[in-house]
């Protein structure tokens, strides 16, 4: 998951001024006033955290073990508190899952854009092949994530599709535990391309019919259970 796709910066004065302000607020805050938010394979996880110490711009937190696991994967977290103007993005400097501890640096105000989505996006595993039938011809890629209203398809080669291009996308979702095999062919409209580096990510909106919506809902629900079990097992 590209972490920068989850949030948008909300700089108030400057990065340095905001950083200093956030540290001052945290230093004066009660220890048990923070909540951390992380996304793992599309699943949001949020647990309370306790301030252990703050020294020289480094904030040491006691965290839940599941949160420590996701922080280690992302090397970052979002911090939420009623004392802060906005949510805060922080980079992880140190994480110890067994000790349930993490230290953070480089604090900045952000808005978590992922929370504005109408539906949760889940990353399938393994990532299935996906075919885009577009005005430029057939484009082959892999399904990166899926929700009830959208698709994100990673493609190795760049194709200059126009925004709002009408396409058709097909792929297959498998859930071996639940014995689900969903063959999907759905009209999709292109709403954006992340083209900074390979693979390129083509984002679509979809309007599934009732049959597909029901099956996608079932798949996404089971996928969330799988991810929670994976975190606890690991």
PAMIRO-473218 format. One line per field, with one value per residue: x, y, z of N, C-alpha, C in turn. Coordinates in steps of 0.02 Angstrom, whole numbers, plus 50000, padded with zeros to 5 digits. Layout:
% PAMIRO-473218
n_px <- (X, ...)
n_py <- (Y, ...)
n_pz <- (Z, ...)
ca_px <- (X, ...)
ca_py <- (Y, ...)
ca_pz <- (Z, ...)
c_px <- (X, ...)
c_py <- (Y, ...)
c_pz <- (Z, ...)
END
This chain:
% PAMIRO-473218
n_px <- (50042, 50027, 50072, 50059, 49946, 49843, 49822, 49811, 49910, 49900, 49959, 49982, 50056, 50203, 50303, 50401, 50355, 50228, 50267, 50336, 50230, 50143, 50223, 50231, 50097, 50079, 50171, 50109, 49995, 49877, 49927, 49850, 49776, 49780, 49747, 49793, 49802, 49809, 49832, 49817, 49842, 49729, 49638, 49578, 49653, 49632, 49686, 49701, 49838, 49976, 50067, 50235, 50363, 50438, 50565, 50684, 50618, 50574, 50449, 50395, 50294, 50179, 50101, 49966, 49987, 49942, 49935, 50068, 50120, 50066, 50119, 50254, 50256, 50213, 50297, 50257, 50124, 49956, 49903, 49777, 49688, 49584, 49645, 49723, 49732, 49711, 49714, 49868, 50016, 50148, 50317, 50388, 50520, 50570, 50516, 50448, 50375, 50352, 50379, 50283, 50300, 50341, 50428, 50419, 50446, 50456, 50325, 50169, 50026, 49881, 49750, 49654, 49623, 49575, 49472, 49367, 49313, 49174, 49165, 49257, 49419, 49494, 49641, 49665, 49729, 49816, 49863, 49749, 49750, 49702, 49599, 49584, 49471, 49483, 49468, 49592, 49624, 49659, 49713, 49826, 49840, 49852, 49738, 49740, 49674, 49504, 49337, 49162, 49129, 49234, 49390, 49564, 49692, 49847, 49972, 50103, 50151, 50138, 49986, 49905, 49767, 49618, 49547, 49391, 49366, 49272, 49267, 49285, 49307, 49382, 49404, 49451, 49399, 49454, 49414, 49475, 49450, 49315, 49265, 49234, 49216, 49226, 49183, 49212, 49148, 49137, 49070, 49174, 49232, 49367, 49451, 49570, 49751, 49892, 50046, 50179, 50284, 50333, 50241, 50107, 49957, 49791, 49640, 49471, 49294, 49150, 48986, 48912, 48797, 48658, 48687, 48828, 48865, 48822, 48905, 49032, 49026, 49020, 49144, 49234, 49204, 49244, 49378, 49422, 49411, 49508, 49625, 49629, 49645, 49768, 49853, 49843, 49893, 50025)
n_py <- (49940, 50110, 50232, 50371, 50387, 50384, 50500, 50682, 50827, 50953, 51083, 51212, 51327, 51318, 51174, 51156, 51243, 51189, 51062, 51092, 51146, 51035, 50948, 51024, 51023, 50885, 50866, 50931, 50859, 50745, 50577, 50472, 50504, 50486, 50414, 50291, 50264, 50149, 50074, 49915, 49816, 49874, 49869, 49964, 49994, 50038, 50091, 50139, 50237, 50266, 50402, 50389, 50452, 50609, 50679, 50785, 50801, 50674, 50557, 50440, 50301, 50193, 50056, 49957, 49782, 49735, 49856, 49893, 49798, 49836, 49965, 49936, 49878, 49985, 50087, 50205, 50309, 50368, 50495, 50534, 50652, 50743, 50859, 50905, 51005, 50948, 50781, 50690, 50650, 50537, 50482, 50323, 50287, 50186, 50023, 49900, 49752, 49649, 49713, 49806, 49942, 50101, 50228, 50396, 50520, 50678, 50756, 50802, 50897, 50823, 50767, 50624, 50548, 50425, 50400, 50468, 50395, 50305, 50169, 50032, 49987, 49841, 49740, 49610, 49442, 49308, 49439, 49455, 49427, 49557, 49626, 49761, 49827, 49948, 50113, 50120, 49994, 49824, 49812, 49742, 49697, 49697, 49667, 49782, 49838, 49831, 49889, 49915, 50013, 50045, 50016, 49976, 49961, 49892, 49924, 49879, 49948, 50114, 50187, 50309, 50341, 50436, 50536, 50492, 50401, 50273, 50106, 49925, 49806, 49655, 49518, 49390, 49340, 49246, 49150, 49039, 48981, 49006, 48952, 49030, 49090, 49212, 49276, 49420, 49543, 49705, 49867, 50012, 50172, 50278, 50369, 50418, 50418, 50354, 50397, 50411, 50320, 50154, 50008, 50076, 50149, 50128, 50201, 50166, 50199, 50103, 50034, 49914, 49780, 49706, 49571, 49565, 49661, 49601, 49486, 49544, 49612, 49504, 49445, 49549, 49560, 49432, 49444, 49543, 49474, 49375, 49453, 49509, 49391, 49352, 49454, 49434, 49303, 49320)
n_pz <- (50000, 49957, 50063, 50052, 49979, 50065, 50137, 50149, 50153, 50280, 50307, 50424, 50463, 50438, 50397, 50499, 50601, 50627, 50668, 50787, 50861, 50873, 50951, 51068, 51110, 51132, 51236, 51340, 51355, 51433, 51474, 51422, 51300, 51166, 51004, 50890, 50714, 50585, 50423, 50356, 50224, 50174, 50278, 50410, 50568, 50733, 50889, 51063, 51128, 51239, 51303, 51335, 51347, 51299, 51209, 51142, 51018, 50993, 51014, 51126, 51133, 51217, 51148, 51076, 51039, 50913, 50845, 50846, 50761, 50635, 50626, 50614, 50487, 50405, 50443, 50499, 50568, 50600, 50707, 50823, 50917, 51030, 51068, 50967, 50817, 50693, 50622, 50639, 50552, 50576, 50573, 50601, 50707, 50785, 50824, 50929, 50935, 51028, 51150, 51143, 51103, 51030, 50942, 50880, 50751, 50661, 50640, 50569, 50517, 50447, 50335, 50341, 50202, 50167, 50254, 50203, 50105, 50039, 50050, 50117, 50059, 50004, 49994, 49885, 49902, 49840, 49721, 49593, 49413, 49302, 49174, 49069, 48960, 48849, 48767, 48707, 48680, 48738, 48903, 49013, 49183, 49363, 49496, 49621, 49733, 49798, 49811, 49855, 49768, 49686, 49595, 49595, 49490, 49454, 49334, 49228, 49117, 49050, 48998, 48904, 48950, 48947, 49077, 49146, 49048, 48974, 49016, 49021, 49147, 49194, 49307, 49426, 49584, 49720, 49861, 49957, 50082, 50107, 49996, 49885, 49720, 49619, 49469, 49387, 49284, 49241, 49203, 49203, 49254, 49223, 49346, 49391, 49379, 49451, 49417, 49451, 49466, 49418, 49473, 49374, 49435, 49402, 49432, 49458, 49455, 49496, 49466, 49532, 49493, 49584, 49610, 49597, 49690, 49810, 49813, 49812, 49934, 50022, 49996, 50035, 50171, 50219, 50187, 50274, 50396, 50374, 50371, 50499, 50574, 50523, 50572, 50711, 50721, 50674)
ca_px <- (50000, 50062, 50046, 50042, 49879, 49794, 49813, 49829, 49942, 49861, 50007, 49950, 50104, 50256, 50314, 50438, 50311, 50177, 50301, 50349, 50165, 50119, 50263, 50211, 50032, 50089, 50206, 50061, 49936, 49874, 49960, 49804, 49730, 49795, 49725, 49833, 49766, 49851, 49798, 49855, 49809, 49665, 49598, 49598, 49658, 49637, 49690, 49729, 49910, 49994, 50131, 50285, 50410, 50451, 50631, 50720, 50578, 50557, 50393, 50395, 50226, 50160, 50048, 49941, 50029, 49918, 49954, 50141, 50131, 50051, 50167, 50317, 50248, 50206, 50348, 50224, 50057, 49916, 49887, 49716, 49675, 49542, 49688, 49757, 49690, 49696, 49752, 49940, 50056, 50214, 50360, 50412, 50593, 50585, 50456, 50461, 50309, 50348, 50376, 50225, 50328, 50360, 50448, 50400, 50476, 50430, 50252, 50138, 49953, 49856, 49682, 49655, 49577, 49544, 49410, 49314, 49285, 49110, 49173, 49325, 49455, 49533, 49690, 49660, 49792, 49862, 49833, 49729, 49757, 49645, 49600, 49546, 49453, 49480, 49471, 49659, 49634, 49661, 49769, 49832, 49869, 49833, 49693, 49777, 49624, 49435, 49283, 49097, 49119, 49293, 49444, 49630, 49727, 49917, 49992, 50175, 50165, 50093, 49940, 49877, 49694, 49590, 49504, 49320, 49361, 49228, 49301, 49258, 49361, 49364, 49452, 49421, 49415, 49449, 49417, 49480, 49421, 49243, 49250, 49204, 49251, 49184, 49206, 49187, 49153, 49098, 49087, 49213, 49253, 49431, 49448, 49636, 49809, 49953, 50097, 50245, 50333, 50303, 50187, 50059, 49894, 49733, 49585, 49406, 49232, 49105, 48918, 48895, 48727, 48643, 48723, 48899, 48872, 48815, 48964, 49089, 49017, 49039, 49216, 49268, 49194, 49288, 49447, 49437, 49422, 49573, 49679, 49632, 49674, 49839, 49888, 49846, 49938, 50094)
ca_py <- (50000, 50174, 50269, 50439, 50386, 50382, 50564, 50744, 50872, 51010, 51127, 51271, 51383, 51286, 51108, 51163, 51274, 51139, 51009, 51118, 51153, 50968, 50923, 51061, 50997, 50818, 50870, 50954, 50816, 50686, 50520, 50427, 50546, 50476, 50355, 50281, 50235, 50122, 50034, 49856, 49783, 49907, 49866, 50013, 49972, 50096, 50074, 50192, 50234, 50306, 50437, 50367, 50507, 50653, 50708, 50807, 50790, 50603, 50539, 50369, 50281, 50124, 50042, 49889, 49739, 49735, 49919, 49891, 49758, 49876, 50020, 49909, 49869, 50049, 50133, 50269, 50303, 50429, 50509, 50573, 50674, 50804, 50916, 50925, 51039, 50899, 50719, 50700, 50595, 50532, 50429, 50280, 50280, 50123, 49984, 49835, 49722, 49612, 49760, 49851, 50009, 50132, 50299, 50432, 50585, 50713, 50761, 50852, 50894, 50793, 50742, 50554, 50545, 50358, 50400, 50501, 50347, 50277, 50097, 50010, 49955, 49784, 49712, 49537, 49406, 49344, 49489, 49421, 49461, 49599, 49647, 49823, 49838, 50021, 50142, 50110, 49922, 49784, 49827, 49689, 49719, 49658, 49702, 49803, 49838, 49830, 49908, 49909, 50067, 50062, 49968, 50003, 49910, 49909, 49908, 49889, 49996, 50172, 50197, 50376, 50343, 50499, 50533, 50479, 50352, 50217, 50043, 49866, 49772, 49587, 49484, 49337, 49340, 49180, 49144, 48967, 48959, 49009, 48921, 49079, 49102, 49265, 49301, 49488, 49585, 49762, 49931, 50052, 50237, 50298, 50431, 50443, 50376, 50369, 50381, 50434, 50267, 50088, 50002, 50132, 50129, 50155, 50198, 50166, 50192, 50053, 50030, 49843, 49760, 49678, 49508, 49578, 49696, 49551, 49444, 49585, 49623, 49442, 49436, 49600, 49542, 49376, 49467, 49577, 49422, 49345, 49499, 49513, 49329, 49354, 49498, 49402, 49246, 49343)
ca_pz <- (50000, 49956, 50120, 50033, 49949, 50118, 50171, 50116, 50201, 50304, 50339, 50451, 50457, 50399, 50426, 50561, 50651, 50646, 50706, 50855, 50894, 50890, 51007, 51128, 51131, 51159, 51300, 51391, 51353, 51476, 51442, 51387, 51261, 51095, 50968, 50829, 50658, 50531, 50372, 50337, 50168, 50166, 50339, 50461, 50637, 50778, 50959, 51104, 51143, 51298, 51298, 51384, 51357, 51242, 51219, 51082, 50959, 50986, 51057, 51141, 51150, 51230, 51099, 51074, 50999, 50844, 50816, 50835, 50701, 50575, 50624, 50588, 50415, 50371, 50468, 50512, 50596, 50608, 50778, 50831, 50985, 51032, 51083, 50906, 50767, 50640, 50631, 50631, 50524, 50609, 50549, 50654, 50712, 50818, 50842, 50959, 50941, 51091, 51206, 51130, 51108, 50966, 50946, 50819, 50736, 50601, 50648, 50526, 50513, 50386, 50334, 50319, 50147, 50165, 50293, 50164, 50058, 50059, 50064, 50132, 50004, 50027, 49947, 49878, 49907, 49795, 49677, 49531, 49349, 49283, 49104, 49055, 48890, 48848, 48700, 48680, 48672, 48798, 48949, 49064, 49246, 49422, 49542, 49680, 49786, 49773, 49857, 49823, 49720, 49648, 49582, 49585, 49451, 49441, 49266, 49221, 49063, 49052, 48942, 48913, 48950, 48970, 49136, 49129, 48994, 48989, 49004, 49053, 49183, 49216, 49350, 49465, 49655, 49750, 49933, 49964, 50145, 50101, 49932, 49840, 49657, 49590, 49405, 49383, 49225, 49263, 49173, 49249, 49229, 49249, 49384, 49407, 49367, 49489, 49367, 49473, 49456, 49404, 49424, 49372, 49465, 49368, 49479, 49425, 49492, 49467, 49493, 49524, 49500, 49650, 49617, 49608, 49754, 49863, 49815, 49834, 50006, 50056, 49990, 50076, 50241, 50233, 50182, 50337, 50446, 50359, 50389, 50573, 50597, 50505, 50619, 50777, 50716, 50668)
c_px <- (50044, 50032, 50024, 49973, 49824, 49779, 49832, 49857, 49896, 49908, 49972, 49994, 50161, 50266, 50349, 50395, 50258, 50208, 50313, 50283, 50138, 50156, 50243, 50144, 50039, 50124, 50158, 50000, 49937, 49900, 49912, 49752, 49739, 49763, 49767, 49791, 49816, 49808, 49844, 49816, 49738, 49623, 49622, 49599, 49671, 49635, 49716, 49803, 49923, 50063, 50177, 50334, 50415, 50517, 50663, 50683, 50559, 50504, 50391, 50326, 50223, 50098, 50023, 49983, 50008, 49938, 50028, 50157, 50120, 50098, 50233, 50313, 50247, 50262, 50320, 50158, 50021, 49898, 49825, 49707, 49630, 49583, 49722, 49708, 49666, 49729, 49825, 49971, 50124, 50252, 50387, 50488, 50613, 50519, 50479, 50393, 50301, 50341, 50318, 50246, 50347, 50379, 50437, 50435, 50439, 50353, 50225, 50062, 49931, 49780, 49685, 49602, 49541, 49479, 49352, 49282, 49220, 49116, 49246, 49355, 49499, 49581, 49681, 49728, 49781, 49826, 49814, 49743, 49693, 49654, 49555, 49534, 49438, 49478, 49540, 49674, 49636, 49724, 49769, 49866, 49850, 49788, 49730, 49732, 49555, 49388, 49217, 49085, 49179, 49344, 49509, 49671, 49799, 49937, 50065, 50192, 50115, 50051, 49904, 49801, 49670, 49546, 49431, 49312, 49317, 49262, 49260, 49317, 49337, 49423, 49415, 49446, 49405, 49456, 49416, 49445, 49345, 49218, 49211, 49247, 49207, 49216, 49172, 49200, 49108, 49119, 49123, 49234, 49318, 49425, 49517, 49690, 49866, 50012, 50167, 50300, 50296, 50292, 50140, 49992, 49836, 49672, 49518, 49349, 49188, 49037, 48895, 48820, 48718, 48682, 48795, 48909, 48868, 48878, 49027, 49086, 49040, 49114, 49254, 49261, 49241, 49361, 49467, 49451, 49490, 49630, 49686, 49664, 49749, 49879, 49896, 49894, 50011, 50119)
c_py <- (50063, 50219, 50339, 50443, 50390, 50451, 50623, 50792, 50931, 51057, 51192, 51333, 51362, 51218, 51114, 51192, 51225, 51084, 51031, 51124, 51085, 50940, 50958, 51037, 50929, 50819, 50890, 50909, 50764, 50625, 50479, 50466, 50535, 50412, 50351, 50245, 50211, 50081, 49976, 49817, 49810, 49910, 49918, 49981, 50032, 50073, 50134, 50182, 50281, 50337, 50413, 50422, 50547, 50688, 50723, 50789, 50718, 50586, 50463, 50349, 50208, 50110, 49971, 49847, 49737, 49800, 49921, 49852, 49799, 49936, 49996, 49900, 49936, 50098, 50202, 50255, 50370, 50435, 50553, 50590, 50736, 50866, 50944, 50956, 50990, 50833, 50733, 50638, 50596, 50473, 50389, 50274, 50212, 50089, 49918, 49803, 49687, 49658, 49809, 49924, 50035, 50204, 50331, 50499, 50615, 50713, 50816, 50842, 50866, 50783, 50671, 50546, 50478, 50356, 50434, 50453, 50318, 50203, 50081, 49975, 49899, 49761, 49637, 49505, 49333, 49391, 49457, 49462, 49501, 49622, 49708, 49827, 49912, 50047, 50133, 50036, 49886, 49800, 49773, 49716, 49672, 49700, 49717, 49808, 49846, 49852, 49898, 49963, 50081, 50006, 50007, 49948, 49934, 49882, 49924, 49942, 50053, 50177, 50264, 50377, 50410, 50488, 50532, 50432, 50294, 50152, 49985, 49828, 49702, 49557, 49430, 49342, 49270, 49185, 49069, 48942, 48956, 48977, 48968, 49085, 49150, 49289, 49369, 49517, 49645, 49825, 49974, 50117, 50258, 50365, 50458, 50392, 50400, 50347, 50405, 50383, 50202, 50050, 50062, 50107, 50166, 50145, 50209, 50169, 50141, 50059, 49958, 49831, 49725, 49613, 49520, 49614, 49648, 49508, 49482, 49599, 49563, 49432, 49485, 49584, 49484, 49398, 49505, 49526, 49389, 49389, 49505, 49449, 49327, 49396, 49464, 49342, 49267, 49375)
c_pz <- (50000, 50010, 50101, 50000, 50001, 50149, 50127, 50169, 50218, 50342, 50361, 50444, 50412, 50431, 50494, 50617, 50675, 50688, 50778, 50894, 50916, 50950, 51072, 51155, 51163, 51228, 51356, 51398, 51408, 51438, 51400, 51347, 51185, 51068, 50904, 50777, 50605, 50484, 50353, 50285, 50158, 50228, 50388, 50531, 50681, 50851, 50998, 51115, 51202, 51288, 51354, 51399, 51292, 51255, 51151, 51018, 50946, 51037, 51064, 51167, 51169, 51188, 51107, 51026, 50925, 50808, 50801, 50772, 50638, 50569, 50594, 50513, 50378, 50387, 50480, 50547, 50590, 50682, 50780, 50904, 50983, 51046, 51020, 50856, 50714, 50660, 50613, 50600, 50556, 50581, 50608, 50651, 50740, 50836, 50873, 50974, 51008, 51151, 51200, 51138, 51039, 50979, 50878, 50814, 50676, 50600, 50603, 50526, 50446, 50391, 50306, 50265, 50142, 50203, 50257, 50113, 50085, 50080, 50076, 50072, 50033, 49972, 49943, 49882, 49890, 49748, 49610, 49469, 49335, 49211, 49097, 48980, 48882, 48776, 48667, 48667, 48738, 48838, 49003, 49126, 49302, 49466, 49606, 49741, 49757, 49829, 49822, 49771, 49676, 49642, 49575, 49551, 49436, 49372, 49257, 49169, 49066, 48989, 48953, 48907, 48976, 49031, 49113, 49069, 49017, 48969, 49032, 49085, 49202, 49256, 49388, 49537, 49683, 49825, 49948, 50027, 50140, 50036, 49885, 49778, 49617, 49525, 49393, 49314, 49237, 49224, 49225, 49215, 49262, 49285, 49402, 49390, 49411, 49446, 49386, 49460, 49441, 49469, 49428, 49398, 49432, 49414, 49443, 49476, 49456, 49500, 49484, 49528, 49568, 49662, 49634, 49675, 49813, 49869, 49835, 49909, 50046, 50054, 50035, 50150, 50260, 50231, 50245, 50392, 50437, 50384, 50465, 50601, 50582, 50554, 50687, 50776, 50714, 50733)
END
